Amino acid sequence: MLKPLGLSIALGCLTLTTAAVTPVWAADTAAAKPSYQMINHASFENYIAMFNRKDPGAFEAYFADDIVMQNGHMVLNGIPAIKEHYRKIWSVMKEELNVVNYTSDGDNLAIEMKTHFTVIKDSDNSPFGKIKQGENFDYHGVIMYKIDAFGKFYDIKVAYLDFTRTTDGVTKSLGMAH
């Protein structure tokens, strides 16, 4: 009879030890990772829909005030700089974003994106350089977003897989256009 009692005592100690450790670990994890992240797949799709409508409200709704966006060698700091960049693009182009793949762990979000730009007005000084009505640009790449404790993007990095320009039916790879 002593063996089963000894096993019961040992299992009881193991249970008490595990129970005593678990709340400490859970508390450490809860403190390190806020539970109020607001960016989920549906929310991100709303952001993309706002962007495709050229709604500048998307920037205030989804970006932290001190956001940094890096796109190749171009670095934009803060919402006003990003809004100005897209104002220049949207004044001469139609831009359509298409998310191909999406993944997120709550603090980081990554997408594979295809974006199609259609030039609607000639410009000698667009973010893409000199452009003419009817030209098309196509971006294919990966974008990484970091999400703060308030559910806003505070860091965005854009990486290129391909960027092409189609003029008069001829498509050429550009590498990084801007």
Backbone bond lengths (Angstrom), bond angles and torsions (degrees), N, CA, C in turn:
res aa  C-N    CA-C-N  psi(-1)  N-CA   C-N-CA  omega(-1)  CA-C   N-CA-C  phi
1 M - - - 1.444 - - 1.524 112.81 -
2 L 1.305 117.40 -20.73 1.449 119.48 -178.55 1.525 112.07 -70.33
3 K 1.317 117.27 -32.76 1.463 118.73 -179.86 1.531 111.67 -62.23
4 P 1.336 120.64 -51.72 1.454 119.03 179.37 1.533 112.35 -60.57
5 L 1.320 117.72 -38.76 1.456 120.21 179.26 1.526 109.94 -64.90
6 G 1.328 116.73 -42.42 1.470 120.67 177.46 1.516 111.31 -61.15
7 L 1.335 117.07 -41.58 1.461 121.27 177.40 1.518 110.65 -64.60
8 S 1.327 117.38 -40.72 1.465 121.31 178.40 1.519 110.98 -63.17
9 I 1.321 116.54 -41.61 1.466 119.91 179.06 1.525 109.91 -65.83
10 A 1.325 117.27 -42.95 1.464 120.95 179.43 1.520 110.90 -62.81
11 L 1.329 117.58 -44.70 1.466 121.08 177.84 1.520 111.19 -64.62
12 G 1.316 115.64 -37.72 1.466 119.64 177.54 1.514 111.39 -63.55
13 C 1.317 117.72 -40.76 1.470 121.59 177.56 1.513 110.90 -65.72
14 L 1.338 116.68 -41.03 1.452 120.79 178.22 1.523 110.18 -62.36
15 T 1.331 117.54 -42.59 1.461 121.67 178.50 1.517 110.47 -63.26
16 L 1.340 117.64 -45.01 1.464 120.44 178.76 1.517 111.04 -63.33
17 T 1.322 117.79 -40.65 1.458 121.29 -179.92 1.516 110.29 -64.48
18 T 1.328 118.06 -46.29 1.457 121.60 179.18 1.516 110.67 -63.42
19 A 1.323 117.66 -43.15 1.461 120.90 -179.90 1.519 110.66 -63.75
20 A 1.305 117.53 -36.32 1.454 120.75 -179.45 1.526 111.66 -70.55
21 V 1.327 118.40 -32.00 1.456 121.27 -177.75 1.523 111.36 -82.52
22 T 1.304 118.92 -37.52 1.450 122.49 -173.53 1.524 114.00 -57.10
23 P 1.349 120.23 -48.20 1.455 118.10 -179.48 1.526 113.44 -61.64
24 V 1.328 118.76 -34.74 1.459 121.10 178.70 1.525 109.55 -64.25
25 W 1.337 117.45 -46.81 1.459 121.53 179.07 1.530 110.67 -62.38
26 A 1.330 116.55 -44.67 1.464 120.60 -179.49 1.526 110.25 -62.07
27 A 1.310 117.60 -40.39 1.462 120.68 179.26 1.524 110.23 -65.85
28 D 1.338 118.08 -41.10 1.463 120.88 178.44 1.524 110.52 -62.70
29 T 1.326 117.37 -42.88 1.456 121.41 -179.90 1.521 110.59 -65.52
30 A 1.329 117.64 -43.15 1.458 120.78 -179.50 1.524 110.58 -62.57
31 A 1.313 117.83 -37.25 1.456 120.80 179.91 1.525 111.06 -70.90
32 A 1.319 117.48 -34.14 1.461 121.47 -176.65 1.524 112.33 -78.49
33 K 1.319 118.02 -28.47 1.460 121.46 -174.39 1.522 109.67 -129.75
34 P 1.348 118.29 103.23 1.462 119.61 179.94 1.527 111.36 -58.12
35 S 1.310 115.72 148.32 1.459 119.70 -177.13 1.525 112.20 -96.86
36 Y 1.327 118.13 11.45 1.457 119.27 -176.50 1.524 113.20 -113.50
37 Q 1.323 117.45 35.58 1.457 120.54 173.95 1.530 108.35 -62.19
38 M 1.327 117.18 136.11 1.459 120.77 -176.07 1.521 113.63 -108.89
39 I 1.324 118.50 -9.40 1.455 120.67 -179.46 1.531 108.08 -90.08
40 N 1.316 115.40 114.03 1.460 121.62 171.82 1.526 106.50 -127.19
41 H 1.297 118.16 -177.05 1.468 120.65 -175.79 1.528 111.64 -59.68
42 A 1.315 117.67 -45.12 1.470 120.73 -179.72 1.528 111.04 -63.33
43 S 1.323 117.05 -42.09 1.455 121.28 178.06 1.524 110.97 -63.82
44 F 1.331 116.68 -41.09 1.461 120.24 178.94 1.527 110.78 -64.80
45 E 1.322 116.97 -40.61 1.475 120.14 176.87 1.528 110.82 -61.10
46 N 1.340 117.02 -35.74 1.464 120.35 175.82 1.525 110.50 -64.41
47 Y 1.328 116.81 -42.32 1.463 121.36 176.77 1.533 110.17 -57.77
48 I 1.341 117.11 -46.75 1.468 121.13 -179.99 1.530 110.43 -62.86
49 A 1.322 117.88 -41.15 1.471 121.27 178.41 1.535 110.65 -62.50
50 M 1.334 116.99 -43.02 1.469 120.40 176.81 1.525 110.55 -61.56
51 F 1.316 116.65 -43.54 1.460 121.93 179.60 1.532 110.04 -61.63
52 N 1.335 117.45 -45.74 1.463 120.83 -179.79 1.523 112.23 -64.57
53 R 1.327 117.49 -24.03 1.474 121.55 175.56 1.527 111.69 -85.57
54 K 1.344 117.37 2.15 1.465 123.68 -175.85 1.522 110.75 59.70
55 D 1.317 116.63 38.79 1.463 122.26 -178.98 1.530 108.66 -89.31
56 P 1.341 117.84 105.58 1.468 119.43 -179.18 1.530 112.60 -65.63
57 G 1.322 118.39 -12.67 1.463 122.13 175.34 1.514 112.02 -63.57
58 A 1.334 117.23 -19.74 1.467 121.08 177.69 1.523 110.81 -60.93
59 F 1.329 116.28 -32.99 1.464 119.51 -177.77 1.526 111.06 -68.04
60 E 1.309 117.74 -46.91 1.468 120.52 178.14 1.527 111.44 -67.61
61 A 1.312 116.85 -36.63 1.460 120.85 -177.33 1.521 112.62 -69.94
62 Y 1.332 117.85 -33.61 1.462 120.82 -171.16 1.531 115.44 -117.69
63 F 1.331 118.25 -11.21 1.462 120.58 -176.06 1.517 111.20 -108.20
64 A 1.337 116.73 139.84 1.462 121.91 170.40 1.530 107.76 -70.27
65 D 1.318 116.80 151.80 1.466 120.57 -179.36 1.528 112.46 -56.62
66 D 1.326 117.13 -35.91 1.467 121.21 -176.37 1.530 112.75 -98.26
67 I 1.313 117.20 28.43 1.469 122.13 -178.82 1.526 111.25 -57.98
68 V 1.330 114.41 146.09 1.463 121.77 172.74 1.524 106.68 -124.33
69 M 1.333 116.03 124.90 1.466 121.62 177.75 1.519 108.23 -116.39
70 Q 1.330 115.49 123.81 1.459 120.53 177.14 1.514 108.35 -113.06
71 N 1.325 115.21 125.22 1.455 122.88 -179.13 1.527 105.72 -131.14
72 G 1.325 116.82 95.88 1.460 119.58 -172.75 1.521 108.90 65.72
73 H 1.331 116.39 -129.45 1.466 120.33 178.37 1.521 112.27 -87.70
74 M 1.311 117.31 -6.47 1.462 120.96 179.05 1.530 109.32 -83.22
75 V 1.329 116.27 128.70 1.460 121.60 176.32 1.527 107.55 -123.14
76 L 1.333 115.50 125.32 1.463 121.63 177.89 1.520 108.36 -111.32
77 N 1.329 115.97 129.93 1.465 121.78 -178.31 1.521 110.33 -112.88
78 G 1.320 116.64 117.22 1.451 122.40 175.73 1.517 113.43 89.29
79 I 1.322 114.64 158.18 1.465 121.50 -178.58 1.526 112.43 -60.55
80 P 1.351 120.44 -43.68 1.470 119.08 -179.45 1.532 113.23 -57.67
81 A 1.317 118.26 -41.05 1.469 120.85 179.52 1.525 110.97 -65.83
82 I 1.316 117.19 -40.27 1.468 120.93 179.53 1.523 110.41 -67.88
83 K 1.327 116.91 -42.96 1.469 120.11 178.07 1.524 111.14 -60.56
84 E 1.324 117.31 -41.59 1.466 121.03 179.55 1.526 110.73 -64.79
85 H 1.329 117.17 -41.45 1.463 121.23 177.77 1.529 110.84 -58.67
86 Y 1.337 116.72 -47.73 1.465 119.34 -178.50 1.526 112.23 -75.02
87 R 1.324 118.32 -27.10 1.467 120.09 174.07 1.526 109.15 -60.11
88 K 1.343 115.93 -42.78 1.473 120.24 179.08 1.525 111.39 -63.65
89 I 1.329 117.04 -42.33 1.471 119.93 178.69 1.523 110.14 -67.48
90 W 1.344 116.81 -51.34 1.457 121.02 -174.01 1.530 113.14 -67.54
91 S 1.323 118.72 -19.13 1.468 120.35 179.06 1.524 111.78 -74.51
92 V 1.351 117.27 -18.80 1.465 120.44 -177.54 1.525 113.78 -127.54
93 M 1.350 117.42 -4.08 1.464 120.41 -176.54 1.520 111.27 -140.57
94 K 1.308 114.50 152.39 1.452 121.43 166.41 1.524 105.65 -96.93
95 E 1.331 116.59 130.54 1.461 121.44 -177.83 1.521 109.47 -121.09
96 E 1.335 116.88 127.12 1.460 121.68 179.45 1.525 109.83 -123.54
97 L 1.338 115.37 118.95 1.463 121.79 179.27 1.520 110.10 -93.50
98 N 1.318 116.19 139.96 1.461 121.82 177.12 1.529 108.31 -135.75
99 V 1.339 116.35 112.31 1.453 121.08 179.27 1.528 108.52 -79.26
100 V 1.341 116.09 121.87 1.461 122.37 -179.21 1.530 110.08 -90.99
101 N 1.333 117.14 -44.62 1.464 123.26 178.47 1.518 109.12 -137.85
102 Y 1.319 115.95 146.73 1.460 123.12 -177.85 1.525 108.97 -137.74
103 T 1.333 116.35 135.45 1.459 120.64 172.52 1.523 108.41 -149.07
104 S 1.342 115.71 147.80 1.462 119.87 -179.02 1.518 109.94 -153.87
105 D 1.334 115.62 147.08 1.461 120.50 173.35 1.529 110.83 -115.83
106 G 1.316 117.86 10.57 1.459 122.56 179.96 1.512 112.52 102.76
107 D 1.338 117.94 -46.26 1.462 121.79 179.18 1.526 112.01 -98.24
108 N 1.318 116.90 -18.67 1.460 123.40 -179.25 1.521 108.33 -134.07
109 L 1.316 115.19 145.26 1.450 121.07 179.12 1.525 106.26 -135.86
110 A 1.305 117.34 136.75 1.469 121.34 178.46 1.519 108.62 -132.93
111 I 1.331 114.32 139.66 1.463 119.31 177.05 1.522 109.69 -134.75
112 E 1.312 114.00 152.80 1.455 120.96 163.81 1.515 103.99 -99.25
113 M 1.323 116.45 130.10 1.470 120.89 -172.31 1.520 110.36 -128.11
114 K 1.320 114.05 141.97 1.465 121.21 167.02 1.523 106.00 -120.26
115 T 1.323 115.42 129.31 1.457 121.15 -179.09 1.513 108.87 -127.10
116 H 1.326 115.30 133.73 1.463 121.28 178.37 1.526 108.48 -114.22
117 F 1.330 115.82 126.63 1.461 122.84 177.19 1.520 108.38 -111.55
118 T 1.329 116.84 130.96 1.457 122.30 173.99 1.520 107.73 -117.33
119 V 1.324 116.66 123.33 1.467 120.80 -179.85 1.526 108.15 -74.81
120 I 1.330 115.85 122.13 1.467 121.26 -179.10 1.532 112.41 -103.90
121 K 1.337 116.02 -10.42 1.458 119.87 -179.23 1.527 108.95 -154.67
122 D 1.328 116.44 135.19 1.459 120.63 176.20 1.528 110.37 -56.62
123 S 1.329 115.30 146.67 1.460 120.43 175.12 1.521 108.74 -153.44
124 D 1.324 115.32 136.53 1.463 120.49 176.02 1.523 111.76 -88.60
125 N 1.351 116.58 -13.86 1.463 119.78 -172.08 1.526 111.67 -140.28
126 S 1.329 117.47 55.16 1.462 120.52 177.00 1.530 108.98 -89.40
127 P 1.333 118.98 167.98 1.471 119.84 173.83 1.529 113.09 -59.48
128 F 1.338 117.02 -14.94 1.459 122.26 177.89 1.532 111.56 -100.18
129 G 1.325 117.66 6.88 1.464 122.15 -175.94 1.519 109.51 88.44
130 K 1.330 116.26 -155.75 1.462 121.64 179.59 1.532 108.95 -72.34
131 I 1.333 115.75 127.66 1.466 121.64 -178.96 1.520 109.96 -133.74
132 K 1.341 115.52 156.98 1.466 118.69 177.75 1.519 110.09 -130.23
133 Q 1.316 114.52 148.44 1.459 121.79 -178.90 1.528 110.33 -50.75
134 G 1.352 115.07 135.96 1.456 120.94 177.89 1.524 113.65 96.74
135 E 1.336 117.35 -17.01 1.462 119.04 176.68 1.528 109.40 -70.25
136 N 1.328 115.36 156.62 1.462 121.98 177.19 1.522 109.44 -128.74
137 F 1.310 114.98 145.90 1.461 122.82 174.10 1.520 106.78 -126.56
138 D 1.322 116.65 139.97 1.455 120.93 178.96 1.515 109.61 -130.30
139 Y 1.326 115.18 124.03 1.458 123.45 178.43 1.524 108.80 -106.10
140 H 1.309 116.57 138.33 1.469 122.45 171.92 1.518 105.76 -136.42
141 G 1.333 116.77 121.98 1.452 118.94 -178.38 1.513 113.02 -170.63
142 V 1.326 113.75 -167.43 1.460 122.54 -178.02 1.521 107.94 -120.67
143 I 1.320 116.10 138.22 1.460 121.45 178.46 1.523 108.21 -126.04
144 M 1.325 114.80 129.98 1.467 122.05 179.13 1.533 108.59 -108.74
145 Y 1.311 115.94 131.13 1.465 122.60 178.31 1.527 108.96 -119.41
146 K 1.329 116.89 135.78 1.460 121.30 171.23 1.525 106.30 -106.40
147 I 1.339 115.53 137.90 1.460 121.99 -173.35 1.520 109.35 -114.55
148 D 1.342 116.30 131.03 1.472 119.65 -179.54 1.525 111.04 -84.56
149 A 1.323 116.70 -179.68 1.464 122.71 -176.70 1.525 112.35 -65.29
150 F 1.340 117.75 -16.01 1.462 121.47 179.75 1.521 112.23 -97.61
151 G 1.339 116.54 6.47 1.461 120.26 177.51 1.516 113.36 79.06
152 K 1.328 117.55 26.65 1.467 121.15 179.71 1.522 109.64 -117.91
153 F 1.330 115.52 150.19 1.453 120.77 176.46 1.523 109.10 -73.10
154 Y 1.332 117.11 129.28 1.454 119.64 176.60 1.526 112.27 -118.54
155 D 1.332 117.46 -10.38 1.452 121.55 178.87 1.526 107.76 -149.56
156 I 1.334 116.45 126.93 1.464 121.98 178.51 1.520 107.89 -129.97
157 K 1.324 115.79 129.94 1.459 121.25 176.85 1.523 108.76 -123.75
158 V 1.331 115.49 127.79 1.460 122.30 -178.11 1.529 108.74 -107.34
159 A 1.333 116.74 126.09 1.466 122.45 178.30 1.534 108.92 -119.66
160 Y 1.308 116.11 141.59 1.452 121.96 -175.73 1.518 112.18 -100.44
161 L 1.318 116.26 134.34 1.455 122.03 166.52 1.528 108.33 -99.38
162 D 1.341 115.46 -40.49 1.464 121.19 177.02 1.523 109.39 -158.82
163 F 1.299 115.58 147.76 1.464 121.73 174.41 1.518 106.06 -142.97
164 T 1.340 117.13 121.06 1.462 120.49 -176.90 1.524 111.15 -122.84
165 R 1.313 113.91 157.39 1.466 122.48 175.91 1.519 107.11 -126.38
166 T 1.339 116.08 129.80 1.457 121.20 178.37 1.523 108.18 -114.88
167 T 1.327 115.21 118.31 1.470 122.69 179.27 1.516 107.85 -127.19
168 D 1.314 116.02 124.41 1.472 121.48 179.40 1.531 111.95 51.41
169 G 1.337 116.23 41.08 1.452 122.11 176.21 1.524 115.20 80.72
170 V 1.326 118.24 -0.01 1.464 121.69 -179.95 1.526 108.47 -106.34
171 T 1.339 116.90 123.51 1.461 122.50 -178.45 1.524 109.99 -103.63
172 K 1.349 114.85 131.36 1.456 121.17 178.59 1.521 108.91 -130.26
173 S 1.339 115.97 140.22 1.454 121.20 175.99 1.529 109.20 -75.43
174 L 1.336 116.60 136.51 1.457 121.61 -176.99 1.519 114.07 -106.80
175 G 1.308 117.12 -18.17 1.461 117.63 -168.12 1.508 107.07 74.25
176 M 1.309 118.33 -127.73 1.461 121.86 178.15 1.519 109.76 -97.07
177 A 1.305 116.00 116.46 1.462 119.88 -176.05 1.520 113.23 -83.55
178 H 1.315 118.52 -26.66 1.475 121.06 -179.37 1.497 111.16 -157.35
